[in-house]
Amino acid sequence: MNRNQRNSNQMGTSVSITNKTYAADFATNVILKAAVKTHDENQILIADLALQQQQFSKIDGLIHDKNMMRTLNAINAMRIVNAIKAYAVSINNQQLIKSVPYSAWYLRYKPEQKVLDAFLAIRDVANANAAAILPFGATAPMLSQLTTDTQAFQDLMEQPKAMRANQVKVTNQLKAAFLAMTTHLRKTLDALVRSNFSSTDDYYMAYFNARVTYNIGNAATTLRGRITDPNGHHIKQALVELQNYPTPGESTMRLTDTKGYYSFKRLDLTTATITVKALNYTDGHFTKTLLKDKDNELNMQLTPAPLEVPVLV
């Protein structure tokens, strides 16, 4: 099977017609030969569109998703803010406390530009006091991550809308091309094979044995649940990270809705390893064995983070 055929297989239904024993039959049947050519052209078009679509994968991933990046960075930023305030209290420096007047609510609900300004301010204050806030829980990796994620968030804010519009365009073209290929395969090519070779059992079986159907993206395994606190109150805007999926070293993420619910659909794995993060809560780590092609449920509870900043008198 050539490159174009392999790529089209990832999209859905495909067929490889390369049986040398019956090559002469195709060569002498003009109508069938034309139908096979059309099928090949459909596969090539799908392969080309699929390659175009790959350039948009970054805006579908976690680190390029603006809302998820905002939540992820806010969690880290608030931990750094707490460390800055704790250090400021220890030296009775109220001016330093006033330099980071941000709360979890502020980072969650304020307009994007104000949140970006807050991230930048927290980053600058933290870097200026890096050594001093280290004993209060703000580690060097946390500061580095804040800088990296703040830049990523800023890049996403500035991303041209045309890129998303083009992604929708290519995706729609891909769906249409796949539908055209599948329709042609089932209604034209299959019908011609049945019509011309129904009396030849060997050929008939060879063709349909070579015809492979792929259903990538239609797996029925799902994982859903709710994130709550110890009192059973739901936690919205929690970051639910499915580790090592779709490939090892990568993650797939969801944000809980206003009632604390999350869901992952069309999964192709047997064990789910999950990390949950939320503002003002300790990170949670969970594992769930999944039943294939079933609706799996995993409700998770987070513990409130301890209050680490003393009150100035």
Sequence and secondary structure as in RCSB ss.txt:
>XXXX:A:sequence
MNRNQRNSNQMGTSVSITNKTYAADFATNVILKAAVKTHDENQILIADLALQQQQFSKIDGLIHDKNMMRTLNAI
NAMRIVNAIKAYAVSINNQQLIKSVPYSAWYLRYKPEQKVLDAFLAIRDVANANAAAILPFGATAPMLSQLTTDT
QAFQDLMEQPKAMRANQVKVTNQLKAAFLAMTTHLRKTLDALVRSNFSSTDDYYMAYFNARVTYNIGNAATTLRG
RITDPNGHHIKQALVELQNYPTPGESTMRLTDTKGYYSFKRLDLTTATITVKALNYTDGHFTKTLLKDKDNELNM
QLTPAPLEVPVLV
>XXXX:A:secstr
  HHHHHHHTTS EE    GGGHHHHHH HHHHHHHHHHHHHHHHHHHHHHHHHTTGGGTSGGG HHHHHHHHHH
HHHHHHHHHHHHHHHTT HHHHHT    HHHHHHS HHHHHHHHHHHHHHHHHTHHHHGGGT  HHHHHHHHHHH
HHHHHHHT  HHHHHHHHHHHHHHHHHHHHHHHIIIIIIHHHHHHHHTT HHHHHHHHHHEE   TT   EEEEE
EEE TTS B TT EEEEET SSTT EEEEE  TTSEEEEEEE  SEEEEEEE TTB  EEEEEE  TTSEEE  E
E  B         
